[in-house]
Amino acid sequence: METPSNESFRDTIGTLTDDGKRAWVYPKKPSGRYYEKRKIVSYGLIAFLFVAPFIKIGGNQFLLFNVLERRFNVFGLPFWPQDFYLFVISMLIGVIFVTLFTVGFGRIFCGWICPQTIFMEMVFRRIEYWIDGDRNKQRKLDRQKWDADKIRKRLLKWFIFLVISFLIANVFLAYLIGSDKLLRYVIDGPFEHLGTLFPLIIFTGVFYFVFAWFREQVCIIACPYGRLQGVLLDNKSIVVAYDHKRGEADNGRKKFRKNEDREALGHGDCIDCLQCVHVCPTGIDIRNGTQLECVNCTACIDECDHIMDSINLPKGLIRYASEDNIEKKKKFEFTPRLKGYTAVLFILTGVLSGMLLLRNDVEARILKLPGQLYEVKQGDIISNVYTYKLINKTTKTKSNVSFKLRKYKGEIKLVSGSDTFEIPSQGSVEGTLFIEINKSEISGDRIKLMIEVYSDDEIIETANINFLGPRTYN
């Protein structure tokens, strides 16, 4: 067994053998107080994931990320491509939020909230425990020849994994195309919508591959967050840590012997039972310190606490702690680094909140028609032509929509011939209009105009434009 002073374990990952082949991980079935709390959090998040796309607020899907049609709903609020700046700020808030918690509490997101960990540990692996048994039975089954018992268990497990992967793919699709459309496709039958069926099969295959075979490799190889923590963590970050001061003492760890005075012999509380290694879903030894593969799932904490209880030693040999807490007995402190991230987070959240409050239900875009200057009409009337696009971000139709000039006296004429029109719910209207102003009203060859957009005599949006006229010479 390697000691903490031997750093060779950092030269490779725990799921590879010496010759570079996959070392399959057979974690022991976890149990304990943290595991029970994680189950509550995990199943609550799974329920939210499956229910969210079917919840409607004000006629809007609660969460929708329809990239193809460029329609997005977040907590029932509709967002359009024109709101991309809000999305950028939201992403920055998310990055700062994750960074803040990583600096303070390590990979707590991975162990408690990450969908990969939740589905792997709380769904697929629990099914595996139910069918194949615990760690030793799984190892035995893998070495067992392909008899009737092994074939039955493998086919049952693979079939259940495939069904769950298919359900996850359908929910994933509901977030992308909308739950109403998904339900309609289900009623119509899969072969009526082959353009959707093929992506659904692909998503199912990807999820099945990840949870049936790739598994913890996602966290170790594919996910960049594990590498990011090496930059963000410091000695004050609280992580799942082994108390090497208590566990090793002066003469290191030693197997447990009844009625032995370990303290007098200079041995630590770690009895080298390897249960923390056996229960780890990524196959590492937490006693080697913070490692890339550790997802802070707390399984080793529960298992070690159980062992300490059984030999009448205090719990907490493995616990949530910082390096400073273990080495210097320092309590958690709100460091200047954490204060800086928190300040940035509050500022960005305030900016986003302000933008959301100031965000209009209707967006107007009025642009000068390319290649056109102005036209002088009879009676010294100057005419400019524009294109307009109005976007209705609400679930209510905007009726009797019209344009009016603010400050300047003039006339707005729509090419359609009608003075008013309507904008459908969550839709848009495009067209062309002429603005005509008497030459006497214009000072210079370019003036700023403000166009007011009304719906049923209520102003719903404004737009600023440039109006061109003939150049005057003094």
Secondary structure as a PSIPRED ss2 file (coil, helix, strand):
# PSIPRED VFORMAT (PSIPRED V4.0)

   1 M C   1.000  0.000  0.000
   2 E C   1.000  0.000  0.000
   3 T C   1.000  0.000  0.000
   4 P C   1.000  0.000  0.000
   5 S C   1.000  0.000  0.000
   6 N C   1.000  0.000  0.000
   7 E C   1.000  0.000  0.000
   8 S H   0.000  1.000  0.000
   9 F H   0.000  1.000  0.000
  10 R H   0.000  1.000  0.000
  11 D H   0.000  1.000  0.000
  12 T C   1.000  0.000  0.000
  13 I C   1.000  0.000  0.000
  14 G C   1.000  0.000  0.000
  15 T C   1.000  0.000  0.000
  16 L E   0.000  0.000  1.000
  17 T C   1.000  0.000  0.000
  18 D C   1.000  0.000  0.000
  19 D C   1.000  0.000  0.000
  20 G C   1.000  0.000  0.000
  21 K C   1.000  0.000  0.000
  22 R E   0.000  0.000  1.000
  23 A C   1.000  0.000  0.000
  24 W C   1.000  0.000  0.000
  25 V C   1.000  0.000  0.000
  26 Y C   1.000  0.000  0.000
  27 P C   1.000  0.000  0.000
  28 K C   1.000  0.000  0.000
  29 K C   1.000  0.000  0.000
  30 P C   1.000  0.000  0.000
  31 S C   1.000  0.000  0.000
  32 G C   1.000  0.000  0.000
  33 R H   0.000  1.000  0.000
  34 Y H   0.000  1.000  0.000
  35 Y H   0.000  1.000  0.000
  36 E H   0.000  1.000  0.000
  37 K H   0.000  1.000  0.000
  38 R H   0.000  1.000  0.000
  39 K H   0.000  1.000  0.000
  40 I H   0.000  1.000  0.000
  41 V H   0.000  1.000  0.000
  42 S H   0.000  1.000  0.000
  43 Y H   0.000  1.000  0.000
  44 G H   0.000  1.000  0.000
  45 L H   0.000  1.000  0.000
  46 I H   0.000  1.000  0.000
  47 A H   0.000  1.000  0.000
  48 F H   0.000  1.000  0.000
  49 L H   0.000  1.000  0.000
  50 F H   0.000  1.000  0.000
  51 V H   0.000  1.000  0.000
  52 A H   0.000  1.000  0.000
  53 P H   0.000  1.000  0.000
  54 F H   0.000  1.000  0.000
  55 I C   1.000  0.000  0.000
  56 K E   0.000  0.000  1.000
  57 I E   0.000  0.000  1.000
  58 G C   1.000  0.000  0.000
  59 G C   1.000  0.000  0.000
  60 N E   0.000  0.000  1.000
  61 Q E   0.000  0.000  1.000
  62 F C   1.000  0.000  0.000
  63 L E   0.000  0.000  1.000
  64 L E   0.000  0.000  1.000
  65 F E   0.000  0.000  1.000
  66 N E   0.000  0.000  1.000
  67 V C   1.000  0.000  0.000
  68 L C   1.000  0.000  0.000
  69 E C   1.000  0.000  0.000
  70 R C   1.000  0.000  0.000
  71 R E   0.000  0.000  1.000
  72 F E   0.000  0.000  1.000
  73 N E   0.000  0.000  1.000
  74 V E   0.000  0.000  1.000
  75 F C   1.000  0.000  0.000
  76 G C   1.000  0.000  0.000
  77 L E   0.000  0.000  1.000
  78 P E   0.000  0.000  1.000
  79 F E   0.000  0.000  1.000
  80 W C   1.000  0.000  0.000
  81 P H   0.000  1.000  0.000
  82 Q H   0.000  1.000  0.000
  83 D H   0.000  1.000  0.000
  84 F H   0.000  1.000  0.000
  85 Y H   0.000  1.000  0.000
  86 L H   0.000  1.000  0.000
  87 F H   0.000  1.000  0.000
  88 V H   0.000  1.000  0.000
  89 I H   0.000  1.000  0.000
  90 S H   0.000  1.000  0.000
  91 M H   0.000  1.000  0.000
  92 L H   0.000  1.000  0.000
  93 I H   0.000  1.000  0.000
  94 G H   0.000  1.000  0.000
  95 V H   0.000  1.000  0.000
  96 I H   0.000  1.000  0.000
  97 F H   0.000  1.000  0.000
  98 V H   0.000  1.000  0.000
  99 T H   0.000  1.000  0.000
 100 L H   0.000  1.000  0.000
 101 F H   0.000  1.000  0.000
 102 T H   0.000  1.000  0.000
 103 V H   0.000  1.000  0.000
 104 G H   0.000  1.000  0.000
 105 F H   0.000  1.000  0.000
 106 G C   1.000  0.000  0.000
 107 R C   1.000  0.000  0.000
 108 I H   0.000  1.000  0.000
 109 F H   0.000  1.000  0.000
 110 C H   0.000  1.000  0.000
 111 G H   0.000  1.000  0.000
 112 W H   0.000  1.000  0.000
 113 I C   1.000  0.000  0.000
 114 C C   1.000  0.000  0.000
 115 P H   0.000  1.000  0.000
 116 Q H   0.000  1.000  0.000
 117 T H   0.000  1.000  0.000
 118 I H   0.000  1.000  0.000
 119 F H   0.000  1.000  0.000
 120 M H   0.000  1.000  0.000
 121 E H   0.000  1.000  0.000
 122 M H   0.000  1.000  0.000
 123 V H   0.000  1.000  0.000
 124 F H   0.000  1.000  0.000
 125 R H   0.000  1.000  0.000
 126 R H   0.000  1.000  0.000
 127 I H   0.000  1.000  0.000
 128 E H   0.000  1.000  0.000
 129 Y H   0.000  1.000  0.000
 130 W H   0.000  1.000  0.000
 131 I H   0.000  1.000  0.000
 132 D H   0.000  1.000  0.000
 133 G C   1.000  0.000  0.000
 134 D C   1.000  0.000  0.000
 135 R H   0.000  1.000  0.000
 136 N H   0.000  1.000  0.000
 137 K H   0.000  1.000  0.000
 138 Q H   0.000  1.000  0.000
 139 R H   0.000  1.000  0.000
 140 K H   0.000  1.000  0.000
 141 L H   0.000  1.000  0.000
 142 D H   0.000  1.000  0.000
 143 R H   0.000  1.000  0.000
 144 Q C   1.000  0.000  0.000
 145 K C   1.000  0.000  0.000
 146 W C   1.000  0.000  0.000
 147 D C   1.000  0.000  0.000
 148 A H   0.000  1.000  0.000
 149 D H   0.000  1.000  0.000
 150 K H   0.000  1.000  0.000
 151 I H   0.000  1.000  0.000
 152 R H   0.000  1.000  0.000
 153 K H   0.000  1.000  0.000
 154 R H   0.000  1.000  0.000
 155 L H   0.000  1.000  0.000
 156 L H   0.000  1.000  0.000
 157 K H   0.000  1.000  0.000
 158 W H   0.000  1.000  0.000
 159 F H   0.000  1.000  0.000
 160 I H   0.000  1.000  0.000
 161 F H   0.000  1.000  0.000
 162 L H   0.000  1.000  0.000
 163 V H   0.000  1.000  0.000
 164 I H   0.000  1.000  0.000
 165 S H   0.000  1.000  0.000
 166 F H   0.000  1.000  0.000
 167 L H   0.000  1.000  0.000
 168 I H   0.000  1.000  0.000
 169 A H   0.000  1.000  0.000
 170 N H   0.000  1.000  0.000
 171 V H   0.000  1.000  0.000
 172 F H   0.000  1.000  0.000
 173 L H   0.000  1.000  0.000
 174 A H   0.000  1.000  0.000
 175 Y H   0.000  1.000  0.000
 176 L H   0.000  1.000  0.000
 177 I H   0.000  1.000  0.000
 178 G C   1.000  0.000  0.000
 179 S H   0.000  1.000  0.000
 180 D H   0.000  1.000  0.000
 181 K H   0.000  1.000  0.000
 182 L H   0.000  1.000  0.000
 183 L H   0.000  1.000  0.000
 184 R H   0.000  1.000  0.000
 185 Y H   0.000  1.000  0.000
 186 V H   0.000  1.000  0.000
 187 I H   0.000  1.000  0.000
 188 D H   0.000  1.000  0.000
 189 G C   1.000  0.000  0.000
 190 P H   0.000  1.000  0.000
 191 F H   0.000  1.000  0.000
 192 E H   0.000  1.000  0.000
 193 H C   1.000  0.000  0.000
 194 L H   0.000  1.000  0.000
 195 G H   0.000  1.000  0.000
 196 T H   0.000  1.000  0.000
 197 L H   0.000  1.000  0.000
 198 F H   0.000  1.000  0.000
 199 P H   0.000  1.000  0.000
 200 L H   0.000  1.000  0.000
 201 I H   0.000  1.000  0.000
 202 I H   0.000  1.000  0.000
 203 F H   0.000  1.000  0.000
 204 T H   0.000  1.000  0.000
 205 G H   0.000  1.000  0.000
 206 V H   0.000  1.000  0.000
 207 F H   0.000  1.000  0.000
 208 Y H   0.000  1.000  0.000
 209 F H   0.000  1.000  0.000
 210 V H   0.000  1.000  0.000
 211 F H   0.000  1.000  0.000
 212 A H   0.000  1.000  0.000
 213 W H   0.000  1.000  0.000
 214 F H   0.000  1.000  0.000
 215 R C   1.000  0.000  0.000
 216 E C   1.000  0.000  0.000
 217 Q H   0.000  1.000  0.000
 218 V H   0.000  1.000  0.000
 219 C H   0.000  1.000  0.000
 220 I H   0.000  1.000  0.000
 221 I H   0.000  1.000  0.000
 222 A H   0.000  1.000  0.000
 223 C C   1.000  0.000  0.000
 224 P C   1.000  0.000  0.000
 225 Y H   0.000  1.000  0.000
 226 G H   0.000  1.000  0.000
 227 R H   0.000  1.000  0.000
 228 L H   0.000  1.000  0.000
 229 Q H   0.000  1.000  0.000
 230 G H   0.000  1.000  0.000
 231 V H   0.000  1.000  0.000
 232 L H   0.000  1.000  0.000
 233 L C   1.000  0.000  0.000
 234 D C   1.000  0.000  0.000
 235 N C   1.000  0.000  0.000
 236 K C   1.000  0.000  0.000
 237 S C   1.000  0.000  0.000
 238 I C   1.000  0.000  0.000
 239 V E   0.000  0.000  1.000
 240 V E   0.000  0.000  1.000
 241 A E   0.000  0.000  1.000
 242 Y E   0.000  0.000  1.000
 243 D C   1.000  0.000  0.000
 244 H H   0.000  1.000  0.000
 245 K H   0.000  1.000  0.000
 246 R H   0.000  1.000  0.000
 247 G H   0.000  1.000  0.000
 248 E H   0.000  1.000  0.000
 249 A E   0.000  0.000  1.000
 250 D C   1.000  0.000  0.000
 251 N C   1.000  0.000  0.000
 252 G C   1.000  0.000  0.000
 253 R C   1.000  0.000  0.000
 254 K C   1.000  0.000  0.000
 255 K C   1.000  0.000  0.000
 256 F C   1.000  0.000  0.000
 257 R C   1.000  0.000  0.000
 258 K C   1.000  0.000  0.000
 259 N C   1.000  0.000  0.000
 260 E C   1.000  0.000  0.000
 261 D C   1.000  0.000  0.000
 262 R H   0.000  1.000  0.000
 263 E H   0.000  1.000  0.000
 264 A H   0.000  1.000  0.000
 265 L H   0.000  1.000  0.000
 266 G C   1.000  0.000  0.000
 267 H E   0.000  0.000  1.000
 268 G C   1.000  0.000  0.000
 269 D C   1.000  0.000  0.000
 270 C C   1.000  0.000  0.000
 271 I C   1.000  0.000  0.000
 272 D C   1.000  0.000  0.000
 273 C C   1.000  0.000  0.000
 274 L C   1.000  0.000  0.000
 275 Q H   0.000  1.000  0.000
 276 C H   0.000  1.000  0.000
 277 V H   0.000  1.000  0.000
 278 H H   0.000  1.000  0.000
 279 V C   1.000  0.000  0.000
 280 C C   1.000  0.000  0.000
 281 P C   1.000  0.000  0.000
 282 T C   1.000  0.000  0.000
 283 G C   1.000  0.000  0.000
 284 I C   1.000  0.000  0.000
 285 D C   1.000  0.000  0.000
 286 I H   0.000  1.000  0.000
 287 R H   0.000  1.000  0.000
 288 N H   0.000  1.000  0.000
 289 G C   1.000  0.000  0.000
 290 T C   1.000  0.000  0.000
 291 Q C   1.000  0.000  0.000
 292 L C   1.000  0.000  0.000
 293 E C   1.000  0.000  0.000
 294 C C   1.000  0.000  0.000
 295 V C   1.000  0.000  0.000
 296 N C   1.000  0.000  0.000
 297 C C   1.000  0.000  0.000
 298 T C   1.000  0.000  0.000
 299 A H   0.000  1.000  0.000
 300 C H   0.000  1.000  0.000
 301 I H   0.000  1.000  0.000
 302 D H   0.000  1.000  0.000
 303 E H   0.000  1.000  0.000
 304 C H   0.000  1.000  0.000
 305 D H   0.000  1.000  0.000
 306 H H   0.000  1.000  0.000
 307 I H   0.000  1.000  0.000
 308 M H   0.000  1.000  0.000
 309 D H   0.000  1.000  0.000
 310 S H   0.000  1.000  0.000
 311 I C   1.000  0.000  0.000
 312 N C   1.000  0.000  0.000
 313 L C   1.000  0.000  0.000
 314 P C   1.000  0.000  0.000
 315 K C   1.000  0.000  0.000
 316 G C   1.000  0.000  0.000
 317 L C   1.000  0.000  0.000
 318 I E   0.000  0.000  1.000
 319 R E   0.000  0.000  1.000
 320 Y E   0.000  0.000  1.000
 321 A E   0.000  0.000  1.000
 322 S C   1.000  0.000  0.000
 323 E H   0.000  1.000  0.000
 324 D H   0.000  1.000  0.000
 325 N H   0.000  1.000  0.000
 326 I H   0.000  1.000  0.000
 327 E H   0.000  1.000  0.000
 328 K H   0.000  1.000  0.000
 329 K C   1.000  0.000  0.000
 330 K C   1.000  0.000  0.000
 331 K C   1.000  0.000  0.000
 332 F C   1.000  0.000  0.000
 333 E C   1.000  0.000  0.000
 334 F C   1.000  0.000  0.000
 335 T C   1.000  0.000  0.000
 336 P H   0.000  1.000  0.000
 337 R H   0.000  1.000  0.000
 338 L H   0.000  1.000  0.000
 339 K H   0.000  1.000  0.000
 340 G H   0.000  1.000  0.000
 341 Y H   0.000  1.000  0.000
 342 T H   0.000  1.000  0.000
 343 A H   0.000  1.000  0.000
 344 V H   0.000  1.000  0.000
 345 L H   0.000  1.000  0.000
 346 F H   0.000  1.000  0.000
 347 I H   0.000  1.000  0.000
 348 L H   0.000  1.000  0.000
 349 T H   0.000  1.000  0.000
 350 G H   0.000  1.000  0.000
 351 V H   0.000  1.000  0.000
 352 L H   0.000  1.000  0.000
 353 S H   0.000  1.000  0.000
 354 G H   0.000  1.000  0.000
 355 M H   0.000  1.000  0.000
 356 L H   0.000  1.000  0.000
 357 L H   0.000  1.000  0.000
 358 L H   0.000  1.000  0.000
 359 R C   1.000  0.000  0.000
 360 N C   1.000  0.000  0.000
 361 D C   1.000  0.000  0.000
 362 V E   0.000  0.000  1.000
 363 E E   0.000  0.000  1.000
 364 A E   0.000  0.000  1.000
 365 R E   0.000  0.000  1.000
 366 I E   0.000  0.000  1.000
 367 L E   0.000  0.000  1.000
 368 K E   0.000  0.000  1.000
 369 L C   1.000  0.000  0.000
 370 P C   1.000  0.000  0.000
 371 G C   1.000  0.000  0.000
 372 Q C   1.000  0.000  0.000
 373 L C   1.000  0.000  0.000
 374 Y C   1.000  0.000  0.000
 375 E E   0.000  0.000  1.000
 376 V E   0.000  0.000  1.000
 377 K E   0.000  0.000  1.000
 378 Q C   1.000  0.000  0.000
 379 G C   1.000  0.000  0.000
 380 D C   1.000  0.000  0.000
 381 I E   0.000  0.000  1.000
 382 I E   0.000  0.000  1.000
 383 S E   0.000  0.000  1.000
 384 N E   0.000  0.000  1.000
 385 V E   0.000  0.000  1.000
 386 Y E   0.000  0.000  1.000
 387 T E   0.000  0.000  1.000
 388 Y E   0.000  0.000  1.000
 389 K E   0.000  0.000  1.000
 390 L E   0.000  0.000  1.000
 391 I E   0.000  0.000  1.000
 392 N E   0.000  0.000  1.000
 393 K C   1.000  0.000  0.000
 394 T C   1.000  0.000  0.000
 395 T C   1.000  0.000  0.000
 396 K C   1.000  0.000  0.000
 397 T C   1.000  0.000  0.000
 398 K E   0.000  0.000  1.000
 399 S E   0.000  0.000  1.000
 400 N E   0.000  0.000  1.000
 401 V E   0.000  0.000  1.000
 402 S E   0.000  0.000  1.000
 403 F E   0.000  0.000  1.000
 404 K E   0.000  0.000  1.000
 405 L E   0.000  0.000  1.000
 406 R E   0.000  0.000  1.000
 407 K C   1.000  0.000  0.000
 408 Y C   1.000  0.000  0.000
 409 K C   1.000  0.000  0.000
 410 G E   0.000  0.000  1.000
 411 E E   0.000  0.000  1.000
 412 I E   0.000  0.000  1.000
 413 K E   0.000  0.000  1.000
 414 L E   0.000  0.000  1.000
 415 V C   1.000  0.000  0.000
 416 S C   1.000  0.000  0.000
 417 G C   1.000  0.000  0.000
 418 S C   1.000  0.000  0.000
 419 D C   1.000  0.000  0.000
 420 T C   1.000  0.000  0.000
 421 F E   0.000  0.000  1.000
 422 E E   0.000  0.000  1.000
 423 I E   0.000  0.000  1.000
 424 P C   1.000  0.000  0.000
 425 S C   1.000  0.000  0.000
 426 Q C   1.000  0.000  0.000
 427 G C   1.000  0.000  0.000
 428 S E   0.000  0.000  1.000
 429 V E   0.000  0.000  1.000
 430 E E   0.000  0.000  1.000
 431 G E   0.000  0.000  1.000
 432 T E   0.000  0.000  1.000
 433 L E   0.000  0.000  1.000
 434 F E   0.000  0.000  1.000
 435 I E   0.000  0.000  1.000
 436 E E   0.000  0.000  1.000
 437 I E   0.000  0.000  1.000
 438 N E   0.000  0.000  1.000
 439 K H   0.000  1.000  0.000
 440 S H   0.000  1.000  0.000
 441 E H   0.000  1.000  0.000
 442 I C   1.000  0.000  0.000
 443 S C   1.000  0.000  0.000
 444 G C   1.000  0.000  0.000
 445 D C   1.000  0.000  0.000
 446 R E   0.000  0.000  1.000
 447 I E   0.000  0.000  1.000
 448 K E   0.000  0.000  1.000
 449 L E   0.000  0.000  1.000
 450 M E   0.000  0.000  1.000
 451 I E   0.000  0.000  1.000
 452 E E   0.000  0.000  1.000
 453 V E   0.000  0.000  1.000
 454 Y E   0.000  0.000  1.000
 455 S E   0.000  0.000  1.000
 456 D C   1.000  0.000  0.000
 457 D C   1.000  0.000  0.000
 458 E E   0.000  0.000  1.000
 459 I E   0.000  0.000  1.000
 460 I E   0.000  0.000  1.000
 461 E E   0.000  0.000  1.000
 462 T E   0.000  0.000  1.000
 463 A E   0.000  0.000  1.000
 464 N E   0.000  0.000  1.000
 465 I E   0.000  0.000  1.000
 466 N E   0.000  0.000  1.000
 467 F E   0.000  0.000  1.000
 468 L E   0.000  0.000  1.000
 469 G C   1.000  0.000  0.000
 470 P C   1.000  0.000  0.000
 471 R C   1.000  0.000  0.000
 472 T C   1.000  0.000  0.000
 473 Y C   1.000  0.000  0.000
 474 N C   1.000  0.000  0.000
